Amino acid sequence: MPSSVPGATAARHEVRPRLAVLLSGGGRTLVNLVGRIRQGRLAAEIVCVIADRPQALGLVRAQEAGIDHECLRDNAAIWERIRRAGADMVLLCGYLRLLPIDPQFVGRVLNIHPSLLPAYGGKGMHGHHVHEAVLAARESESGCTVHQCTDEYDRGPIVLQQRVPVLPIDTPDTLAARVFAAECEAYPQAIESRWRELAASPR
C-alpha cells in the first residue's frame, strides 16, 4: 500500500516516481507522457488524472490508457485524491486554474508553460494567447519552460527551458506546433531531473 507521504522511504526513491496529472483540456501532454512510459523512455507511473472540467477530453484519454481519473474542482478534494493515490509528484498538463500548493508537496508540483518564462506568463497567458503575443512582439525565438509551482501563476523556480525559433511565416498554429514538440521532450527530462533532486534531498 503506497505511503500517503511523498517520498517517505528510500526504497521509493530507488524506483520510478508516482505521478498525479492535472489537466483542463485535451490531454495531449498526458498522451505524450503515457507513450514515453510505455516505450521505456520515462521511468515513472501515472497513478491518477484529475480534470477541473467534466467535458475535458483528457479524461477520455486517461480512461483509454487505463488510468484512474475523475473531475474535481475543490482544492481540498484534489489534494486528498492525490494523497490517496500515493503520488510523489504532481504534474500540471494544461491545467488552467491556480492550485494552492499543499505544504507536503512544495517543490513537487511541476507545470509546463509554452513560453520562455518570465516572458509571456501570468494569469490568462496560456495556449494561443501566448503564441499570439510572441508573434505580435516580433520575437525571434520562443520555447517552453518547466517550473516548480507556487501560489502564483508561472512564478516558481525554473527546472528546464527549451528554445525554438520563431519564423517570419509563423502563425499561432505553426508556432504552437513547434513549441509543443519541444514540450514533448522537455517535460519528461524535467520530471526525471527533478525526481533525482528530490531523491537526493534528505527529508
Secondary structure, DSSP 4 states (H G I P E B T S, - for coil): ---SSTT-SHHHHTSPPEEEEEESS--HHHHHHHHHHHTTSS--EEEEEEESSTT-HHHHHHHHTT--EEE---HHHHHHHHHHTT-SEEEESS--S--PPPGGGTT-EEEEESS-TTTT-STT--THHHHHHHHHTT-SEEEEEEEE--SSTT-SPEEEEEEEE--TT--HHHHHHHHHHHHHHHHHHHHHHHHHHHHHS--
